[in-house]
Amino acid sequence: MKNITKISRAKFKISTPDVPGSELELDFNPIIDEFNLTGNFILIHWQAKPKGFRQWGLYSSKEDNYQSVGRFTQNIGRLKSLQLNDQSVRTIPSAVLYSDQSQYTCIDDRLILGEVLLSDLS
């Protein structure tokens, strides 16, 4: 379980309890600005650290919140990769998977994009 603190719109601090040096500051604003993202969307990324405790991270613009999950399933919609020039960008994440699908569900440690199917419950 990660500790997540909202700093401002689309900006968060996360850490893994009892893991020194695990703190990350995530700022999704450079990606939102660079690609002119508007409306309800989801950004998914692989967390940079801590090694051994990495997870998928989900930013939802609709709720302006961030969650960590162990895995994700995509049942509907499409994903598009968005990447900033990481030679000049000083923030993380610099690359995400983008979905204009704003419907998602978290079950246990898994994110499900789109409708929840019966197979997702087993």
HELIX and SHEET records of a PDB file:
HELIX    1   1 ASN A   29  GLU A   34  1                                   6    
HELIX    2   2 LEU A  118  LEU A  121  5                                   4    
SHEET    1   A 3 ASN A   3  SER A   8  0                                        
SHEET    2   A 3 LYS A  11  SER A  15 -1                                        
SHEET    3   A 3 LEU A  24  ASP A  27 -1                                        
SHEET    1   B 5 ASN A  65  VAL A  69  0                                        
SHEET    2   B 5 TRP A  56  SER A  60 -1                                        
SHEET    3   B 5 ILE A  42  TRP A  46 -1                                        
SHEET    4   B 5 ALA A  95  SER A  99 -1                                        
SHEET    5   B 5 LYS A  80  GLN A  83 -1                                        
SHEET    1   C 3 ARG A  71  GLN A  74  0                                        
SHEET    2   C 3 ARG A 110  LEU A 113  1                                        
SHEET    3   C 3 TYR A 104  ILE A 107 -1                                        
END                                                                             
